[in-house]
């Protein structure tokens, strides 16, 4: 996926801001199709007395996802979003079902593209045994996700 554009937008309810990232599929059967990704950068609401309440959790999630995307693009520090335009990374997408809107795509994670993508199988060389070929194939590493059960709200 390639970053086509990044724009700062005011939320519909006018109570916050987000970055809208437009991704373009860079190759394959869906080349040229677009995917939209949003990162909350400011989220506020008002309590019953009319006082401003900042939604810190939404802003932290937005900042964390933006950082993940920046690392996936191999450009973790930037001053202007224009620096991220035309950069590429792998984007993992899930389809969210909605009765009201139908299916939509949600970006779940970002991964840097290595110069020689290690996920591609190594070529089979003439005179090489199947065991030799298998031994040089990239190994999938499994990652265990851990969490602190104090974060569970019950």
C-alpha positions as CSV (number, residue, x, y, z in Angstrom):
1,X,0.0,0.0,0.0
2,X,1.2,3.5,-0.8
3,X,0.2,6.7,1.1
4,X,-1.6,8.8,-1.5
5,X,-2.6,11.7,0.8
6,X,-3.0,12.8,4.4
7,X,-5.3,15.6,5.4
8,X,-6.3,17.0,8.7
9,X,-10.1,17.1,9.1
10,X,-12.6,18.5,11.6
11,X,-14.9,15.7,13.0
12,X,-18.5,15.8,11.9
13,X,-19.7,16.8,15.4
14,X,-17.1,19.7,15.3
15,X,-15.7,18.5,18.6
16,X,-12.3,17.2,17.5
17,X,-9.9,16.6,14.7
18,X,-8.5,13.6,12.9
19,X,-6.0,12.8,10.2
20,X,-7.5,11.1,7.1
21,X,-5.0,8.9,5.4
22,X,-5.8,7.7,1.9
23,X,-4.0,4.6,0.9
24,X,-3.6,3.3,-2.6
25,X,-3.1,-0.3,-3.4
26,X,0.3,-0.4,-5.2
27,X,0.2,-3.7,-7.0
28,X,-1.9,-6.8,-7.6
29,X,-5.4,-7.4,-8.8
30,X,-6.8,-4.4,-6.9
31,X,-4.0,-2.0,-7.9
32,X,-5.2,1.6,-7.8
33,X,-8.1,1.0,-5.4
34,X,-8.3,3.3,-2.3
35,X,-8.5,2.6,1.4
36,X,-9.3,5.2,4.0
37,X,-7.8,5.3,7.5
38,X,-8.5,7.8,10.3
39,X,-6.4,8.8,13.3
40,X,-8.0,10.8,16.1
41,X,-5.7,13.7,17.1
42,X,-8.2,15.7,19.2
43,X,-11.4,14.6,20.8
44,X,-13.5,16.6,23.2
45,X,-17.1,16.6,24.5
46,X,-19.0,18.5,27.1
47,X,-20.3,17.3,30.5
48,X,-23.8,18.1,31.9
49,X,-22.5,21.4,33.2
50,X,-21.2,22.4,29.8
51,X,-17.6,21.9,30.8
52,X,-15.1,20.6,28.2
53,X,-14.1,17.0,28.7
54,X,-11.0,15.7,26.8
55,X,-11.2,12.1,25.6
56,X,-7.6,11.2,26.4
57,X,-8.2,7.5,25.5
58,X,-9.3,8.2,22.0
59,X,-6.3,10.6,21.5
60,X,-3.8,8.0,22.9
61,X,-5.2,5.3,20.6
62,X,-4.9,7.7,17.6
63,X,-1.3,8.7,18.6
64,X,-0.3,5.0,19.0
65,X,-1.8,4.0,15.6
66,X,-0.1,7.0,13.9
67,X,3.2,5.9,15.4
68,X,2.7,2.4,14.2
69,X,2.0,3.6,10.7
70,X,5.0,5.9,10.8
71,X,7.3,3.0,11.8
72,X,5.7,0.8,9.1
73,X,6.6,3.5,6.6
74,X,10.2,3.5,7.9
75,X,9.8,7.2,8.7
76,X,9.1,7.4,12.5
77,X,10.0,11.1,12.9
78,X,8.5,13.7,10.7
79,X,7.5,17.4,10.8
80,X,4.9,17.5,8.0
81,X,2.6,14.8,6.8
82,X,3.8,15.5,3.3
83,X,6.9,13.6,4.2
84,X,4.8,10.4,4.3
85,X,3.3,10.8,0.9
86,X,4.2,8.1,-1.6
87,X,5.8,5.9,1.0
88,X,4.8,2.2,1.1
89,X,4.3,-0.5,3.7
90,X,2.3,-3.6,4.2
91,X,-1.2,-2.9,5.6
92,X,-3.3,-5.6,7.3
93,X,-7.0,-5.0,6.8
94,X,-10.1,-6.7,8.2
95,X,-13.6,-6.4,6.9
96,X,-16.1,-5.0,9.3
97,X,-19.7,-6.0,8.7
98,X,-22.4,-3.3,9.4
99,X,-26.1,-3.7,8.8
100,X,-26.5,0.1,8.4
101,X,-23.5,0.7,6.0
102,X,-22.6,-2.8,4.6
103,X,-19.1,-4.2,4.8
104,X,-16.1,-1.8,5.2
105,X,-12.4,-2.1,5.6
106,X,-10.5,-1.4,8.9
107,X,-6.7,-1.2,9.0
108,X,-5.4,-3.3,11.9
109,X,-1.7,-3.0,11.6
110,X,1.2,-1.8,9.5
111,X,4.5,-3.5,8.6
112,X,7.6,-2.2,6.9
113,X,8.5,-3.7,3.6
114,X,12.1,-5.1,3.7
115,X,14.3,-4.5,0.7
116,X,14.1,-8.2,-0.2
117,X,10.8,-9.2,1.2
118,X,11.6,-12.1,3.5
119,X,8.1,-13.5,3.3
120,X,8.7,-14.5,-0.4
121,X,9.9,-18.0,-0.9
122,X,13.5,-18.5,-1.8
123,X,14.0,-19.8,-5.4
124,X,14.6,-23.5,-6.0
125,X,18.1,-23.9,-7.5
126,X,19.0,-26.7,-9.9
127,X,20.8,-29.6,-8.2
128,X,19.3,-28.6,-4.8
129,X,17.5,-31.2,-2.7
130,X,14.1,-30.5,-1.3
131,X,15.5,-30.5,2.2
132,X,18.1,-27.9,1.2
133,X,15.4,-25.7,-0.4
134,X,13.2,-26.0,2.7
135,X,16.0,-25.1,5.1
136,X,16.5,-21.7,3.3
137,X,12.9,-20.7,3.4
138,X,11.9,-17.7,5.6
139,X,10.7,-18.9,9.0
140,X,7.5,-17.4,10.3
141,X,7.9,-16.1,13.8
142,X,5.0,-16.3,16.1
143,X,4.4,-13.5,18.5
144,X,2.5,-13.9,21.7
145,X,0.3,-11.0,22.6
146,X,0.2,-10.3,26.3
147,X,-2.0,-8.0,28.3
148,X,-2.4,-6.9,31.8
149,X,-5.8,-8.2,33.1
150,X,-6.1,-5.0,35.2
151,X,-7.0,-3.3,31.9
152,X,-10.2,-5.5,31.7
153,X,-13.1,-3.2,32.8
154,X,-14.9,-5.9,34.9
